[in-house]
């Protein structure tokens, strides 16, 4: 189905999957001492006012009261100068000020003191994802997922998507499998889209089918059409021709005014050599939308293959008015000959630019002249084609001999047969004709 699903590879944009996710800002279960809590409250208030620099200054002044800049995480810290929430707030401030490296360092300091700080792990994972360090991003999302008593399915999903964005489709599928088993009722359609992308990236197209089908049924509007196209494409890719054809027919019944389904039905029918159904589908398609040059040719070819040359002729003629295509001309002449109109076929060749120097078209013209009993003209046309040394040179000399013989020009016929006898594939027939002439 050439060109049928050109949009397929652009529907899942993994790089943007976290774009709607804001840095977490909740406090951990072990609240900070009163002094630290007061500073954090003031910093939160300043952050709400978007006074990031003042919030940063407030935290730094508070930490400056500590006797050491980087104490042992297990050391006593009664006033909370180095409490995990202080570093967490520091990370949020740096992130808001678009300084991800300082934010990352602050989050890592917080995690030294509270390795299970869920929101800190999530924010750190986001930074790694934005820096395209997808392995680290996935690792921190997994840690965030495992850090909670009541696991957040979104954290496991983001871990899977991070691996997928990093090209680790099989590892991503392992996490998606865990997600499906642990949270079957929480799977959002957007999540399933990336699950499909993971299957396809891992070359497991058949395993993706149930999920593609579910999305095609779940969505509505343009999104549904998009996934219906993907499902149909997958049936074709997997060699499920009968299923693809039945599904294409079903889609035409569901949305009979949508041109793409009729074109899809034509292609699926054509893949099984059902020219009648393919012709019907393409004919309806032509009523719904203007045909491209290629589609006009296809419609003519289908009519010819289906044994309805009278329908093929007008499509070929329209095509040739805009594009001098030799293959289309040959199809047109074949259709006209089937209709018993060799003179019109001959005229079509004469109207074609450059036919005088094309051996194949010269042979076609000569055959038509021969069929019209114009043997002298046919002999001249065959001999001219032979002198152009095309692929049919030997046959051209042989037919030139027969045509000249029919025209009672035996000298020319003998000369042409001798030329044909020089070629192995027509030597026998040419010599037999020479013997008969001699008698």
Secondary structure as a PSIPRED ss2 file (coil, helix, strand):
# PSIPRED VFORMAT (PSIPRED V4.0)

   1 X C   1.000  0.000  0.000
   2 X C   1.000  0.000  0.000
   3 X C   1.000  0.000  0.000
   4 X C   1.000  0.000  0.000
   5 X C   1.000  0.000  0.000
   6 X C   1.000  0.000  0.000
   7 X C   1.000  0.000  0.000
   8 X H   0.000  1.000  0.000
   9 X H   0.000  1.000  0.000
  10 X H   0.000  1.000  0.000
  11 X C   1.000  0.000  0.000
  12 X C   1.000  0.000  0.000
  13 X C   1.000  0.000  0.000
  14 X H   0.000  1.000  0.000
  15 X H   0.000  1.000  0.000
  16 X H   0.000  1.000  0.000
  17 X C   1.000  0.000  0.000
  18 X C   1.000  0.000  0.000
  19 X C   1.000  0.000  0.000
  20 X C   1.000  0.000  0.000
  21 X C   1.000  0.000  0.000
  22 X C   1.000  0.000  0.000
  23 X C   1.000  0.000  0.000
  24 X C   1.000  0.000  0.000
  25 X C   1.000  0.000  0.000
  26 X C   1.000  0.000  0.000
  27 X C   1.000  0.000  0.000
  28 X C   1.000  0.000  0.000
  29 X C   1.000  0.000  0.000
  30 X C   1.000  0.000  0.000
  31 X C   1.000  0.000  0.000
  32 X C   1.000  0.000  0.000
  33 X C   1.000  0.000  0.000
  34 X H   0.000  1.000  0.000
  35 X H   0.000  1.000  0.000
  36 X H   0.000  1.000  0.000
  37 X H   0.000  1.000  0.000
  38 X H   0.000  1.000  0.000
  39 X H   0.000  1.000  0.000
  40 X H   0.000  1.000  0.000
  41 X H   0.000  1.000  0.000
  42 X H   0.000  1.000  0.000
  43 X H   0.000  1.000  0.000
  44 X H   0.000  1.000  0.000
  45 X H   0.000  1.000  0.000
  46 X H   0.000  1.000  0.000
  47 X H   0.000  1.000  0.000
  48 X H   0.000  1.000  0.000
  49 X C   1.000  0.000  0.000
  50 X C   1.000  0.000  0.000
  51 X C   1.000  0.000  0.000
  52 X H   0.000  1.000  0.000
  53 X H   0.000  1.000  0.000
  54 X H   0.000  1.000  0.000
  55 X H   0.000  1.000  0.000
  56 X H   0.000  1.000  0.000
  57 X H   0.000  1.000  0.000
  58 X H   0.000  1.000  0.000
  59 X H   0.000  1.000  0.000
  60 X H   0.000  1.000  0.000
  61 X H   0.000  1.000  0.000
  62 X H   0.000  1.000  0.000
  63 X H   0.000  1.000  0.000
  64 X H   0.000  1.000  0.000
  65 X C   1.000  0.000  0.000
  66 X C   1.000  0.000  0.000
  67 X C   1.000  0.000  0.000
  68 X C   1.000  0.000  0.000
  69 X C   1.000  0.000  0.000
  70 X C   1.000  0.000  0.000
  71 X C   1.000  0.000  0.000
  72 X C   1.000  0.000  0.000
  73 X C   1.000  0.000  0.000
  74 X C   1.000  0.000  0.000
  75 X C   1.000  0.000  0.000
  76 X C   1.000  0.000  0.000
  77 X C   1.000  0.000  0.000
  78 X C   1.000  0.000  0.000
  79 X C   1.000  0.000  0.000
  80 X C   1.000  0.000  0.000
  81 X C   1.000  0.000  0.000
  82 X C   1.000  0.000  0.000
  83 X C   1.000  0.000  0.000
  84 X H   0.000  1.000  0.000
  85 X H   0.000  1.000  0.000
  86 X H   0.000  1.000  0.000
  87 X H   0.000  1.000  0.000
  88 X H   0.000  1.000  0.000
  89 X H   0.000  1.000  0.000
  90 X H   0.000  1.000  0.000
  91 X H   0.000  1.000  0.000
  92 X H   0.000  1.000  0.000
  93 X H   0.000  1.000  0.000
  94 X H   0.000  1.000  0.000
  95 X H   0.000  1.000  0.000
  96 X H   0.000  1.000  0.000
  97 X C   1.000  0.000  0.000
  98 X C   1.000  0.000  0.000
  99 X C   1.000  0.000  0.000
 100 X H   0.000  1.000  0.000
 101 X H   0.000  1.000  0.000
 102 X H   0.000  1.000  0.000
 103 X H   0.000  1.000  0.000
 104 X H   0.000  1.000  0.000
 105 X H   0.000  1.000  0.000
 106 X H   0.000  1.000  0.000
 107 X H   0.000  1.000  0.000
 108 X H   0.000  1.000  0.000
 109 X H   0.000  1.000  0.000
 110 X H   0.000  1.000  0.000
 111 X H   0.000  1.000  0.000
 112 X H   0.000  1.000  0.000
 113 X H   0.000  1.000  0.000
 114 X C   1.000  0.000  0.000
 115 X C   1.000  0.000  0.000
 116 X C   1.000  0.000  0.000
 117 X C   1.000  0.000  0.000
 118 X H   0.000  1.000  0.000
 119 X H   0.000  1.000  0.000
 120 X H   0.000  1.000  0.000
 121 X H   0.000  1.000  0.000
 122 X H   0.000  1.000  0.000
 123 X H   0.000  1.000  0.000
 124 X H   0.000  1.000  0.000
 125 X H   0.000  1.000  0.000
 126 X H   0.000  1.000  0.000
 127 X H   0.000  1.000  0.000
 128 X H   0.000  1.000  0.000
 129 X H   0.000  1.000  0.000
 130 X H   0.000  1.000  0.000
 131 X C   1.000  0.000  0.000
 132 X C   1.000  0.000  0.000
 133 X C   1.000  0.000  0.000
 134 X H   0.000  1.000  0.000
 135 X H   0.000  1.000  0.000
 136 X H   0.000  1.000  0.000
 137 X H   0.000  1.000  0.000
 138 X H   0.000  1.000  0.000
 139 X H   0.000  1.000  0.000
 140 X H   0.000  1.000  0.000
 141 X H   0.000  1.000  0.000
 142 X H   0.000  1.000  0.000
 143 X H   0.000  1.000  0.000
 144 X H   0.000  1.000  0.000
 145 X H   0.000  1.000  0.000
 146 X H   0.000  1.000  0.000
 147 X C   1.000  0.000  0.000
 148 X C   1.000  0.000  0.000
 149 X C   1.000  0.000  0.000
 150 X C   1.000  0.000  0.000
 151 X C   1.000  0.000  0.000
 152 X C   1.000  0.000  0.000
 153 X H   0.000  1.000  0.000
 154 X H   0.000  1.000  0.000
 155 X H   0.000  1.000  0.000
 156 X H   0.000  1.000  0.000
 157 X H   0.000  1.000  0.000
 158 X H   0.000  1.000  0.000
 159 X H   0.000  1.000  0.000
 160 X H   0.000  1.000  0.000
 161 X H   0.000  1.000  0.000
 162 X H   0.000  1.000  0.000
 163 X H   0.000  1.000  0.000
 164 X H   0.000  1.000  0.000
 165 X H   0.000  1.000  0.000
 166 X C   1.000  0.000  0.000
 167 X C   1.000  0.000  0.000
 168 X C   1.000  0.000  0.000
 169 X H   0.000  1.000  0.000
 170 X H   0.000  1.000  0.000
 171 X H   0.000  1.000  0.000
 172 X H   0.000  1.000  0.000
 173 X H   0.000  1.000  0.000
 174 X H   0.000  1.000  0.000
 175 X H   0.000  1.000  0.000
 176 X H   0.000  1.000  0.000
 177 X H   0.000  1.000  0.000
 178 X H   0.000  1.000  0.000
 179 X H   0.000  1.000  0.000
 180 X H   0.000  1.000  0.000
 181 X H   0.000  1.000  0.000
 182 X H   0.000  1.000  0.000
 183 X C   1.000  0.000  0.000
 184 X H   0.000  1.000  0.000
 185 X H   0.000  1.000  0.000
 186 X H   0.000  1.000  0.000
 187 X C   1.000  0.000  0.000
 188 X C   1.000  0.000  0.000
 189 X H   0.000  1.000  0.000
 190 X H   0.000  1.000  0.000
 191 X H   0.000  1.000  0.000
 192 X H   0.000  1.000  0.000
 193 X H   0.000  1.000  0.000
 194 X H   0.000  1.000  0.000
 195 X H   0.000  1.000  0.000
 196 X H   0.000  1.000  0.000
 197 X H   0.000  1.000  0.000
 198 X H   0.000  1.000  0.000
 199 X H   0.000  1.000  0.000
 200 X H   0.000  1.000  0.000
 201 X H   0.000  1.000  0.000
 202 X C   1.000  0.000  0.000
 203 X C   1.000  0.000  0.000
 204 X C   1.000  0.000  0.000
 205 X H   0.000  1.000  0.000
 206 X H   0.000  1.000  0.000
 207 X H   0.000  1.000  0.000
 208 X H   0.000  1.000  0.000
 209 X H   0.000  1.000  0.000
 210 X H   0.000  1.000  0.000
 211 X H   0.000  1.000  0.000
 212 X H   0.000  1.000  0.000
 213 X H   0.000  1.000  0.000
 214 X H   0.000  1.000  0.000
 215 X H   0.000  1.000  0.000
 216 X H   0.000  1.000  0.000
 217 X H   0.000  1.000  0.000
 218 X H   0.000  1.000  0.000
 219 X C   1.000  0.000  0.000
 220 X C   1.000  0.000  0.000
 221 X H   0.000  1.000  0.000
 222 X H   0.000  1.000  0.000
 223 X H   0.000  1.000  0.000
 224 X H   0.000  1.000  0.000
 225 X H   0.000  1.000  0.000
 226 X H   0.000  1.000  0.000
 227 X H   0.000  1.000  0.000
 228 X H   0.000  1.000  0.000
 229 X H   0.000  1.000  0.000
 230 X H   0.000  1.000  0.000
 231 X H   0.000  1.000  0.000
 232 X H   0.000  1.000  0.000
 233 X H   0.000  1.000  0.000
 234 X H   0.000  1.000  0.000
 235 X H   0.000  1.000  0.000
 236 X H   0.000  1.000  0.000
 237 X H   0.000  1.000  0.000
 238 X C   1.000  0.000  0.000
 239 X C   1.000  0.000  0.000
 240 X C   1.000  0.000  0.000
 241 X H   0.000  1.000  0.000
 242 X H   0.000  1.000  0.000
 243 X H   0.000  1.000  0.000
 244 X H   0.000  1.000  0.000
 245 X H   0.000  1.000  0.000
 246 X H   0.000  1.000  0.000
 247 X H   0.000  1.000  0.000
 248 X H   0.000  1.000  0.000
 249 X H   0.000  1.000  0.000
 250 X H   0.000  1.000  0.000
 251 X H   0.000  1.000  0.000
 252 X H   0.000  1.000  0.000
 253 X H   0.000  1.000  0.000
 254 X H   0.000  1.000  0.000
 255 X C   1.000  0.000  0.000
 256 X C   1.000  0.000  0.000
 257 X C   1.000  0.000  0.000
 258 X C   1.000  0.000  0.000
 259 X H   0.000  1.000  0.000
 260 X H   0.000  1.000  0.000
 261 X H   0.000  1.000  0.000
 262 X H   0.000  1.000  0.000
 263 X H   0.000  1.000  0.000
 264 X H   0.000  1.000  0.000
 265 X H   0.000  1.000  0.000
 266 X H   0.000  1.000  0.000
 267 X H   0.000  1.000  0.000
 268 X H   0.000  1.000  0.000
 269 X H   0.000  1.000  0.000
 270 X H   0.000  1.000  0.000
 271 X H   0.000  1.000  0.000
 272 X C   1.000  0.000  0.000
 273 X C   1.000  0.000  0.000
 274 X C   1.000  0.000  0.000
 275 X H   0.000  1.000  0.000
 276 X H   0.000  1.000  0.000
 277 X H   0.000  1.000  0.000
 278 X H   0.000  1.000  0.000
 279 X H   0.000  1.000  0.000
 280 X H   0.000  1.000  0.000
 281 X H   0.000  1.000  0.000
 282 X H   0.000  1.000  0.000
 283 X H   0.000  1.000  0.000
 284 X H   0.000  1.000  0.000
 285 X H   0.000  1.000  0.000
 286 X H   0.000  1.000  0.000
 287 X H   0.000  1.000  0.000
 288 X H   0.000  1.000  0.000
 289 X C   1.000  0.000  0.000
 290 X C   1.000  0.000  0.000
 291 X C   1.000  0.000  0.000
 292 X C   1.000  0.000  0.000
 293 X H   0.000  1.000  0.000
 294 X H   0.000  1.000  0.000
 295 X H   0.000  1.000  0.000
 296 X H   0.000  1.000  0.000
 297 X H   0.000  1.000  0.000
 298 X H   0.000  1.000  0.000
 299 X H   0.000  1.000  0.000
 300 X H   0.000  1.000  0.000
 301 X H   0.000  1.000  0.000
 302 X H   0.000  1.000  0.000
 303 X H   0.000  1.000  0.000
 304 X H   0.000  1.000  0.000
 305 X H   0.000  1.000  0.000
 306 X C   1.000  0.000  0.000
 307 X C   1.000  0.000  0.000
 308 X C   1.000  0.000  0.000
 309 X H   0.000  1.000  0.000
 310 X H   0.000  1.000  0.000
 311 X H   0.000  1.000  0.000
 312 X H   0.000  1.000  0.000
 313 X H   0.000  1.000  0.000
 314 X H   0.000  1.000  0.000
 315 X H   0.000  1.000  0.000
 316 X H   0.000  1.000  0.000
 317 X H   0.000  1.000  0.000
 318 X H   0.000  1.000  0.000
 319 X H   0.000  1.000  0.000
 320 X H   0.000  1.000  0.000
 321 X H   0.000  1.000  0.000
 322 X H   0.000  1.000  0.000
 323 X C   1.000  0.000  0.000
 324 X C   1.000  0.000  0.000
 325 X C   1.000  0.000  0.000
 326 X H   0.000  1.000  0.000
 327 X H   0.000  1.000  0.000
 328 X H   0.000  1.000  0.000
 329 X H   0.000  1.000  0.000
 330 X H   0.000  1.000  0.000
 331 X H   0.000  1.000  0.000
 332 X H   0.000  1.000  0.000
 333 X H   0.000  1.000  0.000
 334 X H   0.000  1.000  0.000
 335 X H   0.000  1.000  0.000
 336 X H   0.000  1.000  0.000
 337 X H   0.000  1.000  0.000
 338 X H   0.000  1.000  0.000
 339 X C   1.000  0.000  0.000
 340 X C   1.000  0.000  0.000
 341 X C   1.000  0.000  0.000
 342 X H   0.000  1.000  0.000
 343 X H   0.000  1.000  0.000
 344 X H   0.000  1.000  0.000
 345 X H   0.000  1.000  0.000
 346 X H   0.000  1.000  0.000
 347 X H   0.000  1.000  0.000
 348 X H   0.000  1.000  0.000
 349 X H   0.000  1.000  0.000
 350 X H   0.000  1.000  0.000
 351 X C   1.000  0.000  0.000
 352 X C   1.000  0.000  0.000
 353 X C   1.000  0.000  0.000
 354 X C   1.000  0.000  0.000
 355 X H   0.000  1.000  0.000
 356 X H   0.000  1.000  0.000
 357 X H   0.000  1.000  0.000
 358 X C   1.000  0.000  0.000
 359 X H   0.000  1.000  0.000
 360 X H   0.000  1.000  0.000
 361 X H   0.000  1.000  0.000
 362 X H   0.000  1.000  0.000
 363 X H   0.000  1.000  0.000
 364 X H   0.000  1.000  0.000
 365 X H   0.000  1.000  0.000
 366 X H   0.000  1.000  0.000
 367 X H   0.000  1.000  0.000
 368 X H   0.000  1.000  0.000
 369 X H   0.000  1.000  0.000
 370 X H   0.000  1.000  0.000
 371 X H   0.000  1.000  0.000
 372 X C   1.000  0.000  0.000
 373 X C   1.000  0.000  0.000
 374 X C   1.000  0.000  0.000
 375 X H   0.000  1.000  0.000
 376 X H   0.000  1.000  0.000
 377 X H   0.000  1.000  0.000
 378 X H   0.000  1.000  0.000
 379 X H   0.000  1.000  0.000
 380 X H   0.000  1.000  0.000
 381 X H   0.000  1.000  0.000
 382 X H   0.000  1.000  0.000
 383 X H   0.000  1.000  0.000
 384 X H   0.000  1.000  0.000
 385 X H   0.000  1.000  0.000
 386 X H   0.000  1.000  0.000
 387 X H   0.000  1.000  0.000
 388 X C   1.000  0.000  0.000
 389 X C   1.000  0.000  0.000
 390 X C   1.000  0.000  0.000
 391 X C   1.000  0.000  0.000
 392 X C   1.000  0.000  0.000
 393 X H   0.000  1.000  0.000
 394 X H   0.000  1.000  0.000
 395 X H   0.000  1.000  0.000
 396 X H   0.000  1.000  0.000
 397 X H   0.000  1.000  0.000
 398 X H   0.000  1.000  0.000
 399 X H   0.000  1.000  0.000
 400 X H   0.000  1.000  0.000
 401 X H   0.000  1.000  0.000
 402 X H   0.000  1.000  0.000
 403 X H   0.000  1.000  0.000
 404 X H   0.000  1.000  0.000
 405 X H   0.000  1.000  0.000
 406 X H   0.000  1.000  0.000
 407 X C   1.000  0.000  0.000
 408 X C   1.000  0.000  0.000
 409 X C   1.000  0.000  0.000
 410 X H   0.000  1.000  0.000
 411 X H   0.000  1.000  0.000
 412 X H   0.000  1.000  0.000
 413 X H   0.000  1.000  0.000
 414 X H   0.000  1.000  0.000
 415 X H   0.000  1.000  0.000
 416 X H   0.000  1.000  0.000
 417 X H   0.000  1.000  0.000
 418 X H   0.000  1.000  0.000
 419 X H   0.000  1.000  0.000
 420 X H   0.000  1.000  0.000
 421 X C   1.000  0.000  0.000
 422 X C   1.000  0.000  0.000
 423 X C   1.000  0.000  0.000
 424 X H   0.000  1.000  0.000
 425 X H   0.000  1.000  0.000
 426 X H   0.000  1.000  0.000
 427 X H   0.000  1.000  0.000
 428 X H   0.000  1.000  0.000
 429 X H   0.000  1.000  0.000
 430 X H   0.000  1.000  0.000
 431 X H   0.000  1.000  0.000
 432 X H   0.000  1.000  0.000
 433 X H   0.000  1.000  0.000
 434 X H   0.000  1.000  0.000
 435 X H   0.000  1.000  0.000
 436 X H   0.000  1.000  0.000
 437 X H   0.000  1.000  0.000
 438 X H   0.000  1.000  0.000
 439 X C   1.000  0.000  0.000
